[in-house]
Structure formats: C-alpha cells, structure tokens
C-alpha cells in the first residue's frame, strides 16, 4: 500500500490531556488504520483528504520541542499516545517516540505508553532504565480472525501477547487495554494472566465500524447487552486471579 508521509514541524508537543496530565503524539495519523479508530476526527483539522490509515504526519521537531517544553512545564504523567500508535511502523525510521522517551526518562517523568506494536521491544533497554514506565498493549480480542475484521493492518494478537510477556520478563509494568471490547476477548485472561498487572475495558463508543458488524452479521456484538455481559465476565475471571480490572463504561 502507498502511504502519504508528510514531514512537518509542530508548534507544541507536550499537550494537556483529560486522561493523564499530558499527552504526546509524535505522529498524526496511524497506518494501523483500525476501522473503529476515533482518532480519524483529526483529518478535519489538518485538511487531509486521504483515507484514515493512509497518511501520517511526522512531527520531525518533536524531540527538540519536548526538550524545550519540559523545562518550563510542571512534572506530570505523560500518555504516549492519545491519537496515534507511537510504535506504528514509521517509528522504525524516524525514532521520534524513542527520542521523546529518552528526554522524559532522563528527566524522571512518568510515562504511560499505549501501543499495539512489538516495535516497542526495540526500546527495551531504555524502558528498563526508569521506574516510572507503564506499558499498555491494546488487545481487543483473543481471536485473530476477529482482529482481522476490525484491525487488518495492526499486528497479530499473538505478537502483542508475546510483547507483553517479554516486557514483563524484564520487570516492566504491563497492562492490557481491551478497548473496544470485541468478540473473543475473554480468552485473553488465560493467555496473559501470568504477565499483566491490570486490565482496562471499554466498549465500542463510536459508529465508524458499524459497517464491519453489518457486513459480517455480528451486530449483536455491538449492543449494550454484549458489552455488559462480556465486560462483567472478563472482570469476574480477572477478579478470581487477583488481577485488578476496571470497566470504563
Ligand atoms: S492503532 Fe490506535 S491510533 Fe492507530 S488506527 Fe488503530 S486505534 Fe487508531
């Protein structure tokens, strides 16, 4: 697939967030291109006509900006990232996430990384060097056939589980974000119980992927009753194993 890569300078990088104190998005756009992704709203602000998943704006000055902003802003928790996957494939070339993490970790700032990608393992040594790093792997189902319906261009489920295992082995705090909650997510408990610290679960909150449910005749899995039942089932399974779990809906 031909991607549109736009290199440009950002005006700021350490932005206020409702989830943590700050968020950093080294990229705008995400070539994982998940069908349900809410971040596609960002196209409106950038005047970009390409489909979601086809373009990435690379904020090439992100590390320079961060080094400046960190000096004048109050220390706080940083979420990497809110509207892109910071370890999407293009990170391999630009290393903006890595460079931003180096600055945050050097300054002792706490970071919460959220990704679907095993590319995070490239930065294992760096992540291990700080006591203030938490990694969330977003895993929406334990069934790779379901994953392919909703996230065809994101890494396979087994690769994400293996990433959790390897991070945990290196004493990094690992968590799962099951969001949006898809069919087959309950099998994640058995597959990951030995190497996760906590789980967050959220329902499908947007309508972008309604067509996927319709196309595959699984609309029942996009209803309140499914999310309630499945969310509670997973929470019970995790409670039994003493793993903290929060339902966000
Ligand atoms: S990985 Fe995250 S940011 Fe990227 S397309 Fe999927 S949901 Fe959106």
Boltz pocket constraint, residues with backbone or C-beta under 6 A from the ligand:
constraints:
  - pocket:
      binder: B
      contacts: [[A, 30], [A, 31], [A, 32], [A, 33], [A, 34], [A, 36], [A, 37], [A, 38], [A, 39], [A, 82], [A, 83], [A, 84], [A, 85], [A, 116], [A, 154]]
      max_distance: 6.0
